[in-house]
Structure formats: structure tokens, C-alpha cells
Amino acid sequence: MTDPSEYAERMLRITDPLLALLNRSAMQALGLPEGSRGLDAGCGVGLQIPLLAEAVGPEGHVTCLDLLPEFLGHAENLAEELGLKDQISLRQGDFNHLPFDDDTFDWLWSASAAGYGTEQPLDQLRELARVVRPGGIVALFIYTSQALLPGYPILEARLNATPTGIAPFTVDMPPENHWGRAIGWFRAAGLKDAKAQTFVCDVQAPLNEEVRAALAALIEMRWGGAESEVEGETWGQYQRLCSPDSPDFILAAPDYHGFFTVTLFHGRVAG
């Protein structure tokens, strides 16, 4: 099992400097109503608690659900540190079988959790929509692409083509189960006004230490396990460019530019 403290520390290195603005922009695009009640499905260690609480205001309420009690313990500590315990509830459970009645929430948000690599996305989305009232919002926020090795498109393409690089997509997964096809899931599940909106995080030199460390952690997360899946020459080039102690570390290049995208798929429950 992933250690929650280690996971939280790793995600904080990426989330705070790189994803926080995208998360805020996506929540603003959704227009989560002040005073509303929502569910963060697959909340992990609760890194989005402050943004969701801010979105619904002091009269609103956010329930945070995760399968792992260790993660929920970290989320509870975070909510207490931020003075948000009155706005936040924590619940252990599986978002494939939600422990809530029908029409419980005004909206549901799931970031890099629901819809990510599932074999039954339609069944999962129907279960998520079940607990949202008619007219309420169901939103999936999913990491979708990156260009992090400027000047080395062949290397990046080779890394992306490995099982590590395309995970959690697999070679035998039906194309319609890929998250890029999520608009179709929403329509098939009977949700209205299905839309996708992509948010881009651009970074360019000079990089401050926080952003450089976040990008290094992201590169490691995307391709760090690909050694056994590529040729030795390819792996050697990856190490030369992506090791922080290398003289050719790409994030230290004075003309560095990279980006990644996260896509918001959302719709409204019919009725």
C-alpha cells in the first residue's frame, strides 16, 4: 500500500506549484453554487479540500470520500489545520458503490480518480450520477497530456509509448473506455450538456526552485518506471536529460518551455 505521508508529500510537490491554479480555474468554470453540498469522490489525502470549501463558501458543505482510511486521516488533519472541519465531512467508501442515497448532493467532483483507467466507465459514471440531484453537476478532472522534453520529440514519444507512459490505458483496453472519450460516457449515461474543457499549465525558463522540483517530480512520475520497457540508449538519454544532478538536466536549460494539460469533463443530471 502507498504510504499516505509519502504520497501526500509527492503530490504536494506537484499540486501546489503546478495544479492549484488549474484546479481553481476548473472549479470556477463549473460555477459550483455558494451554499451547495458536494462530494469529492476519490479525495485521496484531501489536497483539494481548501479550494472546494472556498468554492461553496462558509454555508456550503463538502463530503470527501476515499477507499483508504489512511488517506482520510491525512485529509481530516488538513481540514482541521485549515479550520474547515465544520464545512468538511469525511467518509470511507468506494466510488464504484457509493454509500449515499439517491439525489444526496448538488454536485460531484472527482480529480484523477473516477474515470481514470476503469474497465466499466459507463457503470461507474451512472453510479456517480445516482447520488446527484436532478440538474446537479457531475465533473471529472483528468490529466490528459504533456510535452515536457522540448527538442527531444522522439525520446518523449518513445517514453509515452511504453506501458508506463500510457498507464492506466492498456493495449487491450477498448478505445471507448479511454478518458478522452468521456463525453460519450456522459451522453450514454443520460447526463445533459456534456462538455469538455482543457486547461493548460505552461512553464518556461527561468524556473524557480519550487517549479523545477515539481516538474522533476512530474517527469519521474510519468516515465521513471520505464527502464525495462525501452532500449538502453533511450534510457540513457532519459537519465542524462532528466536527472537533476546531470550537467544536461533539461529543466536547467535557459530556453526551456514545457506544458501539460488537464481536461474537465462535465454534465448535468437529467430530470
C-alpha positions as CSV (number, residue, x, y, z in Angstrom):
1,M,0.0,0.0,0.0
2,T,1.1,3.6,-0.7
3,D,2.2,5.3,2.4
4,P,-0.2,8.3,2.8
5,S,2.5,10.7,4.1
6,E,4.9,9.8,1.3
7,Y,2.0,10.1,-1.2
8,A,0.9,13.4,0.2
9,E,4.5,14.8,0.1
10,R,4.9,13.7,-3.5
11,M,1.6,15.2,-4.6
12,L,2.2,18.4,-2.8
13,R,5.4,18.9,-4.8
14,I,3.4,18.8,-8.0
15,T,0.0,20.0,-6.9
16,D,0.8,23.3,-5.2
17,P,3.1,24.9,-7.8
18,L,1.6,23.3,-10.9
19,L,-2.0,22.2,-10.4
20,A,-3.5,24.6,-7.9
21,L,-4.3,27.3,-10.5
22,L,-5.8,24.8,-12.9
23,N,-8.0,23.2,-10.2
24,R,-9.2,26.7,-9.2
25,S,-9.9,27.6,-12.9
26,A,-11.8,24.4,-13.4
27,M,-14.0,24.9,-10.3
28,Q,-14.7,28.4,-11.4
29,A,-15.7,27.2,-14.9
30,L,-18.2,24.8,-13.2
31,G,-19.7,27.5,-11.2
32,L,-20.3,25.5,-8.1
33,P,-23.1,27.3,-6.2
34,E,-22.4,29.1,-2.9
35,G,-24.1,27.2,-0.1
36,S,-24.3,24.0,-2.1
37,R,-23.5,20.5,-0.9
38,G,-21.0,18.4,-2.9
39,L,-19.0,15.2,-3.0
40,D,-15.2,14.9,-3.7
41,A,-15.1,11.3,-4.9
42,G,-11.7,9.8,-4.5
43,C,-10.3,12.7,-2.5
44,G,-7.0,11.0,-1.6
45,V,-5.2,12.9,1.1
46,G,-7.5,15.9,0.7
47,L,-5.3,18.3,-1.3
48,Q,-8.4,20.0,-2.9
49,I,-10.3,20.5,0.3
50,P,-9.4,24.2,0.6
51,L,-10.4,25.0,-3.0
52,L,-13.7,23.1,-2.8
53,A,-14.6,24.7,0.5
54,E,-13.7,28.1,-0.9
55,A,-15.9,27.5,-4.0
56,V,-19.1,26.7,-2.0
57,G,-18.5,29.3,0.8
58,P,-19.0,29.1,4.5
59,E,-22.6,28.0,4.1
60,G,-21.7,25.1,1.8
61,H,-20.5,21.6,2.7
62,V,-18.1,19.2,1.0
63,T,-18.1,15.4,1.7
64,C,-14.7,13.8,1.0
65,L,-14.8,10.1,0.1
66,D,-11.9,7.7,-0.3
67,L,-11.3,4.0,0.0
68,L,-8.2,4.2,2.2
69,P,-8.7,5.2,5.8
70,E,-5.0,6.3,5.9
71,F,-5.6,8.9,3.3
72,L,-8.8,10.1,5.0
73,G,-6.8,10.5,8.2
74,H,-4.4,12.9,6.4
75,A,-7.4,14.7,4.9
76,E,-9.0,15.1,8.3
77,N,-5.8,16.6,9.7
78,L,-5.6,19.0,6.8
79,A,-9.2,20.2,7.3
80,E,-8.6,20.7,11.0
81,E,-5.4,22.7,10.3
82,L,-7.2,24.9,7.9
83,G,-10.2,25.5,10.3
84,L,-12.6,23.8,7.9
85,K,-13.9,20.9,9.9
86,D,-17.4,22.4,10.0
87,Q,-17.5,22.5,6.2
88,I,-16.0,19.1,5.6
89,S,-17.2,15.6,6.3
90,L,-15.0,12.5,5.6
91,R,-16.4,9.1,4.6
92,Q,-14.7,5.9,3.7
93,G,-16.1,4.1,0.7
94,D,-15.7,3.0,-2.9
95,F,-16.9,5.5,-5.6
96,N,-18.0,2.4,-7.7
97,H,-20.5,1.6,-4.9
98,L,-21.2,4.9,-3.2
99,P,-22.6,4.8,0.4
100,F,-25.1,7.5,-0.2
101,D,-28.8,7.8,-1.1
102,D,-30.0,8.9,-4.4
103,D,-30.0,12.7,-5.0
104,T,-27.9,13.5,-1.9
105,F,-25.6,16.1,-3.4
106,D,-25.8,19.2,-5.6
107,W,-22.6,18.3,-7.4
108,L,-19.9,15.7,-7.6
109,W,-16.2,16.4,-8.3
110,S,-13.5,13.7,-9.0
111,A,-9.9,14.6,-9.9
112,S,-7.7,11.9,-11.4
113,A,-9.8,9.3,-9.7
114,A,-13.2,8.3,-11.2
115,G,-13.0,7.7,-14.9
116,Y,-9.2,7.1,-14.8
117,G,-8.4,3.7,-16.2
118,T,-11.7,2.0,-15.3
119,E,-12.8,-1.0,-17.3
120,Q,-16.5,-0.1,-16.8
121,P,-16.6,3.7,-17.2
122,L,-20.3,3.9,-18.0
123,D,-21.4,1.9,-15.0
124,Q,-19.1,4.0,-12.8
125,L,-20.5,7.3,-14.2
126,R,-24.1,6.1,-13.7
127,E,-23.3,5.4,-10.0
128,L,-21.7,8.8,-9.6
129,A,-24.7,10.5,-11.2
130,R,-27.1,8.5,-8.9
131,V,-26.2,10.5,-5.8
132,V,-26.5,13.9,-7.5
133,R,-29.9,15.6,-7.6
134,P,-31.6,16.4,-11.0
135,G,-29.9,19.4,-12.6
136,G,-26.8,18.9,-10.5
137,I,-23.2,18.7,-11.8
138,V,-21.0,15.7,-12.3
139,A,-17.4,16.6,-13.1
140,L,-14.3,14.5,-13.8
141,F,-10.9,16.4,-13.9
142,I,-8.3,14.2,-15.6
143,Y,-4.7,14.6,-16.6
144,T,-4.6,14.2,-20.3
145,S,-1.2,15.1,-22.0
146,Q,2.2,16.7,-21.7
147,A,5.1,18.0,-23.7
148,L,8.0,18.1,-21.1
149,L,11.1,17.4,-23.2
150,P,11.4,20.2,-25.7
151,G,13.8,19.4,-28.5
152,Y,13.5,15.6,-28.0
153,P,10.2,14.6,-29.5
154,I,11.4,11.1,-30.5
155,L,12.6,10.4,-26.9
156,E,9.3,11.7,-25.5
157,A,7.3,9.7,-28.0
158,R,9.2,6.5,-27.1
159,L,8.6,7.1,-23.4
160,N,4.9,7.8,-23.9
161,A,4.5,4.6,-25.9
162,T,5.6,2.4,-23.1
163,P,3.1,0.7,-20.7
164,T,4.4,3.1,-18.0
165,G,3.9,6.1,-20.3
166,I,0.3,5.2,-21.4
167,A,-0.8,3.9,-18.0
168,P,-3.5,3.4,-16.9
169,F,-4.6,2.9,-20.5
170,T,-3.5,-0.6,-21.7
171,V,-3.0,-2.0,-25.2
172,D,-6.1,-4.2,-24.9
173,M,-8.4,-1.5,-23.5
174,P,-11.3,-0.7,-25.9
175,P,-10.8,2.9,-27.3
176,E,-14.2,4.0,-26.0
177,N,-13.0,3.3,-22.4
178,H,-10.2,5.8,-22.7
179,W,-10.9,9.0,-20.8
180,G,-10.5,11.1,-23.9
181,R,-13.9,9.6,-24.9
182,A,-15.6,10.7,-21.7
183,I,-18.1,12.9,-23.5
184,G,-19.6,9.7,-24.9
185,W,-19.9,8.3,-21.4
186,F,-21.8,11.3,-20.2
187,R,-24.3,11.1,-23.0
188,A,-24.7,7.3,-22.8
189,A,-25.3,7.7,-19.0
190,G,-28.2,10.1,-19.7
191,L,-26.5,13.3,-18.5
192,K,-27.2,16.6,-20.3
193,D,-25.0,19.3,-21.7
194,A,-21.9,17.0,-21.8
195,K,-18.8,19.2,-22.3
196,A,-15.0,19.0,-22.2
197,Q,-12.7,21.9,-21.4
198,T,-8.9,21.6,-21.4
199,F,-6.7,23.6,-19.1
200,V,-3.1,24.2,-19.9
201,C,-0.2,24.7,-17.4
202,D,2.6,26.4,-19.3
203,V,6.1,26.7,-17.8
204,Q,9.2,28.4,-19.1
205,A,12.7,29.3,-18.0
206,P,13.9,30.7,-15.8
207,L,12.2,28.2,-13.4
208,N,12.2,28.9,-9.7
209,E,13.3,26.0,-7.4
210,E,9.7,25.1,-6.4
211,V,8.5,24.8,-10.0
212,R,11.7,23.0,-11.1
213,A,11.3,20.4,-8.3
214,A,7.6,20.0,-9.2
215,L,8.4,19.4,-12.9
216,A,11.2,16.9,-12.0
217,A,8.6,15.0,-9.8
218,L,6.1,15.0,-12.6
219,I,8.7,13.7,-15.1
220,E,9.7,11.0,-12.7
221,M,6.0,10.1,-12.1
222,R,5.3,9.8,-15.8
223,W,8.4,7.9,-17.0
224,G,10.5,6.9,-14.1
225,G,9.4,3.3,-14.3
226,A,10.1,2.8,-18.0
227,E,13.7,1.5,-17.8
228,S,12.7,-2.1,-18.6
229,E,10.5,-1.1,-21.4
230,V,12.9,0.9,-23.6
231,E,16.3,0.3,-25.2
232,G,19.4,1.1,-23.2
233,E,20.3,4.0,-25.4
234,T,16.9,5.6,-24.9
235,W,17.0,5.1,-21.1
236,G,20.5,6.6,-21.0
237,Q,19.3,9.7,-22.9
238,Y,16.3,10.0,-20.5
239,Q,18.7,9.8,-17.5
240,R,21.1,12.3,-19.0
241,L,18.3,14.8,-19.6
242,C,16.0,14.2,-16.6
243,S,18.4,13.6,-13.7
244,P,18.7,16.7,-11.6
245,D,22.4,16.1,-10.9
246,S,23.2,15.7,-14.7
247,P,25.0,18.6,-16.4
248,D,22.5,18.3,-19.2
249,F,19.4,18.5,-17.0
250,I,16.7,19.8,-19.3
251,L,14.9,21.8,-16.7
252,A,18.1,23.9,-16.3
253,A,18.1,24.9,-19.9
254,P,17.8,28.7,-20.3
255,D,15.3,28.3,-23.2
256,Y,13.2,25.6,-21.5
257,H,9.4,25.5,-22.2
258,G,7.0,22.7,-21.4
259,F,3.4,22.2,-20.7
260,F,0.8,19.7,-19.6
261,T,-3.0,19.6,-19.9
262,V,-5.8,18.5,-17.6
263,T,-9.3,18.2,-19.1
264,L,-12.6,18.9,-17.3
265,F,-15.4,16.6,-18.5
266,H,-18.8,17.5,-17.0
267,G,-22.6,17.3,-17.5
268,R,-25.8,17.7,-15.6
269,V,-28.1,15.0,-14.2
270,A,-31.3,14.9,-16.2
271,G,-34.7,15.4,-14.6
